[in-house]
Amino acid sequence: MATHDTNNQNSYVYLGLAGETGRGRLVQSGLFRMADGSEAWERLERGLPEAPAVRALAAHPRQPEIIYAGTQSGPYRSADCGEHWEKVDLPGHGLPVWSFLFHPHDPDVIFVGCENCEIYRSDDAGERWTRLPVSVRFPEITTAPGANPAKRVLMMDASVGEPELLYGAIEVGGTIRSTDGGEHWENLSHGQYLNDDAVDMHGVLVSRWRPGTVYGIGRAGMFHSADGGDHWRHVPLEPLNAKGQIYCRDIREVPGTPRMLWVAAGGGFQSEVGVLLRSTDGGDSWTRVDTGHRPAHTMFALAFDERRPERMSCATNGGEVYSSLDGGETWVLHPSLAGTQIYALARG
């Protein structure tokens, strides 16, 4: 497989279309790329499965030409900025992929999060994989009749100071934690119940700025833990729906500036308002960012260029994509795609 020059200064936005995996739900497909400075989306398909539903994207933190895409047929990898793809073989795997995580000190160690609370780990840059024994007792509220049984691993994160300390955000299920690199797991959902919410968690972030601080986001908003996840408090944010809550979908730390946090949010899974929130003090306070546009759908995804973190993008699940090349001070709205179900975003 050809590999792009790692000194190549091209910077790309990668975008995946998908949808929910529940029966009868709308699912769109396609993986696209746009170079900074361009106004044209390129469809990427060489080596990908037919009609890929892409729910996760990740650029290698040190080799941005290497991109991982999570599809309904498992993970795929490109070594040339998306020009060509090859299937990543997970043992006995046939479930949609929802998340990727690179070890904070060794990017050859990779985690893949899937449906049914399956997590796989590779210690050799994706050549061999081990399924981690994720055996967790979920809160009764998430296993009641009518609850979503999928238990998707929507996001994972690891502590920089203690890289064997791993977290996962489960939809529906809460937040899980491992203290030994994934060999054993526990549920940390105490304190994440609100109203009639089903502990529907979408993201988890371990602060690089404040050891022990963890943020969890989900359908009921944002939660903060100062003790590694043992206890949680609800973070008061501007309410955007009738329940007096805000639906948070993605949370990211600015590479190299860990006190700067961003959250993609809206009024609900489907809503007519999308917002970006920013904290400049490690999460103590949050303000809504004025992008110069009024997103008409829930903000669903955020992405930063690891090499040049002032380059960032965000997208709604209604098809709107925005980018900033100056750390979020000014924004451009990209041309629309034919599809609207944007589920994954990456920069590299």
Secondary structure, 3 states (H helix, E strand, C coil): CCCCCCCCCCCEEEEEEEECCCCCCCEEEEEEEEECCCCCCEEECCCCCCCCCCCEEEECCCCCCCEEEEECCEEEEECCCCCCCEECCCCCCCCCEEEEEECCCCCCCEEEEEHHHCEEEECCCCCCCEECCCCCCCCHHHHCCCCCCCCEEEEEEECCCCCCCEEEEEECCEEEEECCCCCCCEECCCCCCCCCCCCCEEEEEECCCCCCCEEEEECCEEEEECCCCCCCEEECCCCCCCCCCCEEEEEEEECCEEEEEEEEEECCCCCCCEEEEEECCCCCCCEECCCCCCCCCCEEEEEECCCCCCCEEEEECCCCEEEECCCCCCCEECCCCCCCCEEEEEEC
